[in-house]
Amino acid sequence: MEKNKTGKYLKYAIGEIILVVIGILIALSINNWNEKRNNLKKGQTILIQLKKEYKSNLLQLDEKILMRSKIVRSCKDILDIIDNPISLNQDSLFQKIATLTLDPTFDPVTNDLISSGNLRLIKNEDLKQKLSNWTSDILALQEMELQWQKMTLQINFPFIVRLNIYRDIANVQYKNETVPVFILDKSLNGKLNIGKSKKTPSLAEVLNNPELESLVTKAITDNYLNNLQSHSLRNKINDIINLIDKEIKR
């Protein structure tokens, strides 16, 4: 200080501080750049996985729609047979009645995107919103499916048992090698020899049963409405897949 070196040392200290600050800023910038790059890479990985999941969900949903359509068609045929019981084939009728026991329920692949906090890696706000709403969209359909499931277990199946036609229905279903629609591996041999019952009621008794008409009508309306809801969900899945494709291509 006596030799007027204070200014020189002060400038040197300030220079050192500036260099340290610049170094810190550069390190932070590199760290942020690396983090951004890693998040982008992770985000793309998540998007690719999500696309696979929603494609799988779409395939499963289409299978359920086909099953419900089969129920609706078969039950409409039963109503036509009730109204016009001409040239009636027993096996054909029992095959159609068998659809009252089908239980098409949508069980989609789910992910932990929201609970894991990785939803923040999705930049598209529209896509993010649709992914956030996915759980509630599924529940809307599953609640409707539950009503039909209760119907099949608590009303339809007991009705078939009371009519004493279940053996004949099972025989029709399994006497060929056709694998039931709900079996995952369609290449399996589904043949099972049960044989016809010797106590089967007449077709007139079956068709004149007062419960049958009401049950098949209920089956038509329930599965028709469930398919409407499924088509709405199907549109949402396609929207999500299209938005994911746009983000992946960026």
NULUM-685343 format. One record per residue (C-alpha): x, y, z; residue in one letter. Coordinates in nm, 3 decimals, always signed. Example, Ala and Ser with C-alpha at 12.3 -4.5 7.8 and 13.67 -1.06 7.14 Angstrom:
X: +1.230 Y: -0.450 Z: +0.780 type: A .
X: +1.367 Y: -0.106 Z: +0.714 type: S .
//
This chain:
X: +0.000 Y: +0.000 Z: +0.000 type: M .
X: +0.293 Y: +0.227 Z: +0.077 type: E .
X: +0.419 Y: +0.181 Z: -0.274 type: K .
X: +0.076 Y: +0.257 Z: -0.434 type: N .
X: +0.028 Y: -0.103 Z: -0.538 type: K .
X: -0.329 Y: -0.119 Z: -0.399 type: T .
X: -0.490 Y: -0.042 Z: -0.732 type: G .
X: -0.283 Y: -0.308 Z: -0.905 type: K .
X: -0.377 Y: -0.577 Z: -0.651 type: Y .
X: -0.742 Y: -0.471 Z: -0.661 type: L .
X: -0.754 Y: -0.500 Z: -1.037 type: K .
X: -0.584 Y: -0.841 Z: -1.013 type: Y .
X: -0.842 Y: -0.961 Z: -0.755 type: A .
X: -1.133 Y: -0.837 Z: -0.963 type: I .
X: -0.989 Y: -1.009 Z: -1.266 type: G .
X: -0.959 Y: -1.334 Z: -1.074 type: E .
X: -1.320 Y: -1.304 Z: -0.956 type: I .
X: -1.439 Y: -1.238 Z: -1.309 type: I .
X: -1.251 Y: -1.542 Z: -1.439 type: L .
X: -1.401 Y: -1.760 Z: -1.165 type: V .
X: -1.753 Y: -1.630 Z: -1.242 type: V .
X: -1.702 Y: -1.688 Z: -1.613 type: I .
X: -1.581 Y: -2.040 Z: -1.538 type: G .
X: -1.885 Y: -2.109 Z: -1.323 type: I .
X: -2.118 Y: -1.972 Z: -1.591 type: L .
X: -1.953 Y: -2.185 Z: -1.858 type: I .
X: -1.978 Y: -2.494 Z: -1.636 type: A .
X: -2.345 Y: -2.422 Z: -1.566 type: L .
X: -2.409 Y: -2.365 Z: -1.935 type: S .
X: -2.245 Y: -2.697 Z: -2.026 type: I .
X: -2.433 Y: -2.873 Z: -1.746 type: N .
X: -2.765 Y: -2.724 Z: -1.863 type: N .
X: -2.688 Y: -2.820 Z: -2.220 type: W .
X: -2.608 Y: -3.177 Z: -2.117 type: N .
X: -2.920 Y: -3.196 Z: -1.903 type: E .
X: -3.133 Y: -3.061 Z: -2.186 type: K .
X: -2.981 Y: -3.310 Z: -2.430 type: R .
X: -3.033 Y: -3.600 Z: -2.185 type: N .
X: -3.393 Y: -3.492 Z: -2.121 type: N .
X: -3.455 Y: -3.472 Z: -2.493 type: L .
X: -3.311 Y: -3.819 Z: -2.542 type: K .
X: -3.511 Y: -3.955 Z: -2.248 type: K .
X: -3.824 Y: -3.782 Z: -2.378 type: G .
X: -3.784 Y: -3.946 Z: -2.718 type: Q .
X: -3.739 Y: -4.287 Z: -2.553 type: T .
X: -4.057 Y: -4.230 Z: -2.352 type: I .
X: -4.248 Y: -4.125 Z: -2.665 type: L .
X: -4.140 Y: -4.438 Z: -2.854 type: I .
X: -4.247 Y: -4.657 Z: -2.562 type: Q .
X: -4.578 Y: -4.473 Z: -2.532 type: L .
X: -4.648 Y: -4.527 Z: -2.901 type: K .
X: -4.597 Y: -4.903 Z: -2.858 type: K .
X: -4.829 Y: -4.907 Z: -2.558 type: E .
X: -5.108 Y: -4.714 Z: -2.728 type: Y .
X: -5.075 Y: -4.923 Z: -3.044 type: K .
X: -5.119 Y: -5.231 Z: -2.826 type: S .
X: -5.416 Y: -5.071 Z: -2.651 type: N .
X: -5.572 Y: -4.991 Z: -2.988 type: L .
X: -5.544 Y: -5.354 Z: -3.104 type: L .
X: -5.699 Y: -5.481 Z: -2.782 type: Q .
X: -5.978 Y: -5.226 Z: -2.796 type: L .
X: -6.061 Y: -5.326 Z: -3.155 type: D .
X: -6.090 Y: -5.690 Z: -3.042 type: E .
X: -6.337 Y: -5.590 Z: -2.770 type: K .
X: -6.539 Y: -5.386 Z: -3.020 type: I .
X: -6.560 Y: -5.691 Z: -3.250 type: L .
X: -6.673 Y: -5.913 Z: -2.961 type: M .
X: -6.948 Y: -5.668 Z: -2.864 type: R .
X: -7.055 Y: -5.637 Z: -3.226 type: S .
X: -7.087 Y: -6.016 Z: -3.237 type: K .
X: -7.308 Y: -6.006 Z: -2.925 type: I .
X: -7.528 Y: -5.736 Z: -3.078 type: V .
X: -7.565 Y: -5.922 Z: -3.411 type: R .
X: -7.639 Y: -6.255 Z: -3.244 type: S .
X: -7.897 Y: -6.107 Z: -3.008 type: C .
X: -8.069 Y: -5.924 Z: -3.293 type: K .
X: -8.087 Y: -6.260 Z: -3.474 type: D .
X: -8.246 Y: -6.416 Z: -3.164 type: I .
X: -8.513 Y: -6.145 Z: -3.160 type: L .
X: -8.582 Y: -6.217 Z: -3.529 type: D .
X: -8.610 Y: -6.589 Z: -3.449 type: I .
X: -8.848 Y: -6.517 Z: -3.162 type: I .
X: -9.064 Y: -6.307 Z: -3.393 type: D .
X: -9.038 Y: -6.552 Z: -3.686 type: N .
X: -8.945 Y: -6.904 Z: -3.568 type: P .
X: -8.925 Y: -7.052 Z: -3.918 type: I .
X: -8.664 Y: -7.307 Z: -4.033 type: S .
X: -8.495 Y: -7.288 Z: -3.697 type: L .
X: -8.165 Y: -7.465 Z: -3.638 type: N .
X: -8.095 Y: -7.565 Z: -3.278 type: Q .
X: -7.715 Y: -7.540 Z: -3.296 type: D .
X: -7.736 Y: -7.199 Z: -3.460 type: S .
X: -7.974 Y: -7.071 Z: -3.191 type: L .
X: -7.757 Y: -7.201 Z: -2.909 type: F .
X: -7.447 Y: -7.045 Z: -3.062 type: Q .
X: -7.624 Y: -6.710 Z: -3.059 type: K .
X: -7.749 Y: -6.752 Z: -2.702 type: I .
X: -7.392 Y: -6.838 Z: -2.600 type: A .
X: -7.289 Y: -6.478 Z: -2.673 type: T .
X: -7.484 Y: -6.374 Z: -2.363 type: L .
X: -7.192 Y: -6.512 Z: -2.162 type: T .
X: -6.918 Y: -6.320 Z: -2.346 type: L .
X: -6.747 Y: -6.062 Z: -2.129 type: D .
X: -6.537 Y: -5.821 Z: -2.340 type: P .
X: -6.350 Y: -5.597 Z: -2.096 type: T .
X: -6.079 Y: -5.349 Z: -2.193 type: F .
X: -5.764 Y: -5.389 Z: -1.984 type: D .
X: -5.511 Y: -5.148 Z: -2.135 type: P .
X: -5.138 Y: -5.124 Z: -2.082 type: V .
X: -5.073 Y: -4.843 Z: -1.836 type: T .
X: -4.757 Y: -4.652 Z: -1.755 type: N .
X: -4.625 Y: -4.456 Z: -1.458 type: D .
X: -4.558 Y: -4.143 Z: -1.662 type: L .
X: -4.752 Y: -3.913 Z: -1.429 type: I .
X: -4.653 Y: -4.069 Z: -1.094 type: S .
X: -4.286 Y: -4.084 Z: -1.197 type: S .
X: -4.279 Y: -3.714 Z: -1.283 type: G .
X: -4.165 Y: -3.784 Z: -1.638 type: N .
X: -4.469 Y: -3.612 Z: -1.784 type: L .
X: -4.264 Y: -3.290 Z: -1.769 type: R .
X: -4.040 Y: -3.431 Z: -2.043 type: L .
X: -4.333 Y: -3.412 Z: -2.286 type: I .
X: -4.324 Y: -3.067 Z: -2.440 type: K .
X: -4.645 Y: -3.075 Z: -2.643 type: N .
X: -4.914 Y: -2.938 Z: -2.411 type: E .
X: -5.200 Y: -3.097 Z: -2.606 type: D .
X: -5.035 Y: -3.438 Z: -2.583 type: L .
X: -4.956 Y: -3.384 Z: -2.217 type: K .
X: -5.321 Y: -3.303 Z: -2.144 type: Q .
X: -5.448 Y: -3.610 Z: -2.329 type: K .
X: -5.203 Y: -3.835 Z: -2.144 type: L .
X: -5.314 Y: -3.684 Z: -1.813 type: S .
X: -5.680 Y: -3.755 Z: -1.898 type: N .
X: -5.613 Y: -4.112 Z: -2.008 type: W .
X: -5.692 Y: -4.277 Z: -1.674 type: T .
X: -6.030 Y: -4.106 Z: -1.642 type: S .
X: -6.111 Y: -4.190 Z: -2.006 type: D .
X: -6.047 Y: -4.559 Z: -1.936 type: I .
X: -6.257 Y: -4.554 Z: -1.620 type: L .
X: -6.553 Y: -4.412 Z: -1.811 type: A .
X: -6.557 Y: -4.724 Z: -2.032 type: L .
X: -6.469 Y: -4.972 Z: -1.759 type: Q .
X: -6.756 Y: -4.857 Z: -1.540 type: E .
X: -6.997 Y: -4.933 Z: -1.824 type: M .
X: -6.829 Y: -5.268 Z: -1.889 type: E .
X: -6.869 Y: -5.359 Z: -1.523 type: L .
X: -7.247 Y: -5.335 Z: -1.554 type: Q .
X: -7.246 Y: -5.585 Z: -1.842 type: W .
X: -7.003 Y: -5.811 Z: -1.654 type: Q .
X: -7.246 Y: -5.826 Z: -1.361 type: K .
X: -7.527 Y: -5.899 Z: -1.604 type: M .
X: -7.341 Y: -6.196 Z: -1.758 type: T .
X: -7.240 Y: -6.348 Z: -1.424 type: L .
X: -7.547 Y: -6.279 Z: -1.213 type: Q .
X: -7.831 Y: -6.302 Z: -1.465 type: I .
X: -7.739 Y: -6.442 Z: -1.806 type: N .
X: -7.542 Y: -6.746 Z: -1.699 type: F .
X: -7.790 Y: -6.851 Z: -1.426 type: P .
X: -8.069 Y: -6.814 Z: -1.685 type: F .
X: -7.891 Y: -7.051 Z: -1.925 type: I .
X: -7.838 Y: -7.300 Z: -1.642 type: V .
X: -8.206 Y: -7.283 Z: -1.542 type: R .
X: -8.307 Y: -7.351 Z: -1.902 type: L .
X: -8.078 Y: -7.655 Z: -1.895 type: N .
X: -7.916 Y: -7.569 Z: -2.227 type: I .
X: -7.560 Y: -7.500 Z: -2.111 type: Y .
X: -7.432 Y: -7.845 Z: -2.207 type: R .
X: -7.568 Y: -7.803 Z: -2.558 type: D .
X: -7.425 Y: -7.453 Z: -2.580 type: I .
X: -7.082 Y: -7.576 Z: -2.467 type: A .
X: -7.103 Y: -7.865 Z: -2.712 type: N .
X: -7.175 Y: -7.629 Z: -3.001 type: V .
X: -6.891 Y: -7.398 Z: -2.895 type: Q .
X: -6.623 Y: -7.663 Z: -2.857 type: Y .
X: -6.716 Y: -7.945 Z: -3.095 type: K .
X: -6.513 Y: -7.778 Z: -3.369 type: N .
X: -6.146 Y: -7.685 Z: -3.348 type: E .
X: -6.224 Y: -7.315 Z: -3.338 type: T .
X: -6.051 Y: -7.144 Z: -3.045 type: V .
X: -6.280 Y: -6.912 Z: -2.843 type: P .
X: -6.233 Y: -6.541 Z: -2.916 type: V .
X: -6.100 Y: -6.467 Z: -2.567 type: F .
X: -5.805 Y: -6.709 Z: -2.599 type: I .
X: -5.482 Y: -6.523 Z: -2.676 type: L .
X: -5.312 Y: -6.793 Z: -2.886 type: D .
X: -5.546 Y: -6.862 Z: -3.179 type: K .
X: -5.318 Y: -7.140 Z: -3.309 type: S .
X: -5.419 Y: -7.375 Z: -3.027 type: L .
X: -5.653 Y: -7.668 Z: -3.083 type: N .
X: -5.981 Y: -7.574 Z: -2.915 type: G .
X: -6.166 Y: -7.899 Z: -2.984 type: K .
X: -6.348 Y: -8.051 Z: -2.685 type: L .
X: -6.604 Y: -8.332 Z: -2.708 type: N .
X: -6.888 Y: -8.278 Z: -2.459 type: I .
X: -7.185 Y: -8.422 Z: -2.641 type: G .
X: -7.549 Y: -8.314 Z: -2.646 type: K .
X: -7.776 Y: -8.334 Z: -2.345 type: S .
X: -8.062 Y: -8.585 Z: -2.336 type: K .
X: -8.266 Y: -8.340 Z: -2.129 type: K .
X: -8.262 Y: -8.043 Z: -2.364 type: T .
X: -8.592 Y: -7.850 Z: -2.368 type: P .
X: -8.770 Y: -7.806 Z: -2.700 type: S .
X: -8.687 Y: -7.501 Z: -2.908 type: L .
X: -9.042 Y: -7.380 Z: -2.853 type: A .
X: -8.984 Y: -7.387 Z: -2.476 type: E .
X: -8.662 Y: -7.192 Z: -2.515 type: V .
X: -8.807 Y: -6.928 Z: -2.746 type: L .
X: -9.126 Y: -6.889 Z: -2.541 type: N .
X: -8.937 Y: -6.831 Z: -2.220 type: N .
X: -9.041 Y: -6.479 Z: -2.110 type: P .
X: -8.688 Y: -6.392 Z: -1.988 type: E .
X: -8.510 Y: -6.458 Z: -2.316 type: L .
X: -8.646 Y: -6.163 Z: -2.510 type: E .
X: -8.564 Y: -5.920 Z: -2.229 type: S .
X: -8.214 Y: -6.056 Z: -2.175 type: L .
X: -8.112 Y: -6.037 Z: -2.541 type: V .
X: -8.258 Y: -5.687 Z: -2.569 type: T .
X: -8.056 Y: -5.580 Z: -2.267 type: K .
X: -7.749 Y: -5.740 Z: -2.424 type: A .
X: -7.803 Y: -5.539 Z: -2.742 type: I .
X: -7.840 Y: -5.203 Z: -2.568 type: T .
X: -7.554 Y: -5.254 Z: -2.321 type: D .
X: -7.301 Y: -5.367 Z: -2.579 type: N .
X: -7.413 Y: -5.108 Z: -2.833 type: Y .
X: -7.354 Y: -4.830 Z: -2.578 type: L .
X: -7.023 Y: -4.982 Z: -2.468 type: N .
X: -6.911 Y: -4.984 Z: -2.830 type: N .
X: -7.006 Y: -4.619 Z: -2.871 type: L .
X: -6.789 Y: -4.538 Z: -2.570 type: Q .
X: -6.513 Y: -4.760 Z: -2.711 type: S .
X: -6.517 Y: -4.578 Z: -3.045 type: H .
X: -6.483 Y: -4.249 Z: -2.857 type: S .
X: -6.185 Y: -4.390 Z: -2.669 type: L .
X: -6.046 Y: -4.526 Z: -2.993 type: R .
X: -6.048 Y: -4.176 Z: -3.142 type: N .
X: -5.859 Y: -4.047 Z: -2.840 type: K .
X: -5.598 Y: -4.320 Z: -2.875 type: I .
X: -5.546 Y: -4.230 Z: -3.241 type: N .
X: -5.513 Y: -3.862 Z: -3.148 type: D .
X: -5.246 Y: -3.952 Z: -2.892 type: I .
X: -5.057 Y: -4.169 Z: -3.142 type: I .
X: -5.066 Y: -3.893 Z: -3.406 type: N .
X: -4.935 Y: -3.634 Z: -3.157 type: L .
X: -4.660 Y: -3.873 Z: -3.047 type: I .
X: -4.557 Y: -3.925 Z: -3.410 type: D .
X: -4.526 Y: -3.549 Z: -3.459 type: K .
X: -4.307 Y: -3.516 Z: -3.150 type: E .
X: -4.085 Y: -3.808 Z: -3.248 type: I .
X: -4.021 Y: -3.659 Z: -3.593 type: K .
X: -3.903 Y: -3.327 Z: -3.449 type: R .
//
